[in-house]
Amino acid sequence: MNEQESVGPGTGRGTDRVVDHDHGHGDEHGHDHDNDHSEIGPMDLRVRALESVLTEKGYVQPAALDELIEAYQVRIGPRNGARVVARAWVDPDYREWLRRDATAAIAALGYSGRQGEHMVALENTELEHHLVVCTLCSCYPWPVLGLPPTWYKSAPYRARAVRDPRGVLADFGVRLPETTTIRVWDSTAEVRYLVIPRRPAGTEALDEAALAALVTRDSMIGTGLAREPSSRP
C-alpha cells in the first residue's frame, strides 16, 4: 500500500518518505478538495459563514463555541491518545498488541468510532521518527486526538511534510540527529495513524497517569516530542 522513497543519512538529509498516494477519500468526509492550495478552503469558508449567521441571530455564543472546540481539540481528544501511549510505555504486552492491531488495542481502552475504524500505531525509536500528514485534506484519528489543529489542515504543512519533513520538524522546535530516519505517513480515508513517542528518560518511577500527562497532541502526530518530567504543567 505504501510507496517508499528512501533518502538515507548518507545524503545528509536523514529522511525516509513513506507516502500512500492512493487516498480513497470518499464523500463521507464532506471535504472539498481544490488545487489552489489556499489557506482557507471552501468548507472552512462555509463554516465561517454559518457561524457568523448563527452568531448574528443569537443562536451561538462565540466564546462558548471556542471553548467547545478547544476542549475537543486540546483536552478531551488528545487525553485519550495520551492514555493509549502511557499504557504502551508501561505494559510491553499492550505495546505489542498496539503495534500488531492498533484498532483493537485502542478500542480495548474504550476509544473507537468514526474516523478511528482503522488505526495503525507507529513507534518512535532512537533511529526512527514518524510524522503523520494528510496530503489531500485532513484525515485524522478523532477518537484518540480529537479535532485536527488548523495547521494540520493547512496547505503549507500538507506539502512540506512530504517534501521537507526535517524542516517542518525544525519549525516545531524538533531537531533530530542526522542519524535518525524520518518516515512520513500519509493518512487516508481507510487508515489513520497514531505515533507512539519515545518515553522520556527519568520517568521510571512515574505511574501511568503521570506518564499520560507527559504526552502531547503534537507528539502523537510526530511534530513534537513527549514532555520532560520537569516541564509538566
Rosetta blueprint (number, residue, H / E / L):
1 M L
2 N L
3 E E
4 Q E
5 E E
6 S E
7 V E
8 G L
9 P H
10 G H
11 T H
12 G L
13 R L
14 G L
15 T E
16 D E
17 R E
18 V E
19 V E
20 D L
21 H L
22 D L
23 H L
24 G L
25 H L
26 G L
27 D H
28 E H
29 H H
30 G L
31 H L
32 D L
33 H L
34 D L
35 N L
36 D L
37 H L
38 S L
39 E L
40 I L
41 G L
42 P H
43 M H
44 D H
45 L H
46 R H
47 V H
48 R H
49 A H
50 L H
51 E H
52 S H
53 V H
54 L H
55 T H
56 E H
57 K L
58 G L
59 Y L
60 V L
61 Q L
62 P H
63 A H
64 A H
65 L H
66 D H
67 E H
68 L H
69 I H
70 E H
71 A H
72 Y H
73 Q H
74 V H
75 R H
76 I H
77 G H
78 P H
79 R H
80 N H
81 G H
82 A H
83 R H
84 V H
85 V H
86 A H
87 R H
88 A H
89 W H
90 V H
91 D L
92 P H
93 D H
94 Y H
95 R H
96 E H
97 W H
98 L H
99 R H
100 R H
101 D L
102 A H
103 T H
104 A H
105 A H
106 I H
107 A H
108 A L
109 L L
110 G L
111 Y L
112 S L
113 G L
114 R L
115 Q L
116 G L
117 E L
118 H L
119 M E
120 V E
121 A E
122 L E
123 E E
124 N L
125 T L
126 E L
127 L L
128 E E
129 H E
130 H E
131 L E
132 V E
133 V E
134 C L
135 T L
136 L L
137 C L
138 S L
139 C L
140 Y L
141 P L
142 W H
143 P H
144 V H
145 L H
146 G L
147 L L
148 P L
149 P L
150 T H
151 W H
152 Y H
153 K H
154 S L
155 A H
156 P H
157 Y H
158 R H
159 A H
160 R H
161 A H
162 V H
163 R H
164 D L
165 P H
166 R H
167 G H
168 V H
169 L H
170 A H
171 D H
172 F L
173 G L
174 V L
175 R L
176 L L
177 P L
178 E L
179 T L
180 T L
181 T E
182 I E
183 R E
184 V E
185 W E
186 D E
187 S L
188 T L
189 A L
190 E L
191 V L
192 R E
193 Y E
194 L E
195 V E
196 I E
197 P L
198 R L
199 R L
200 P L
201 A L
202 G L
203 T L
204 E L
205 A L
206 L L
207 D L
208 E H
209 A H
210 A H
211 L H
212 A H
213 A L
214 L L
215 V L
216 T L
217 R H
218 D H
219 S H
220 M H
221 I H
222 G L
223 T L
224 G L
225 L L
226 A L
227 R L
228 E L
229 P H
230 S H
231 S H
232 R L
233 P L
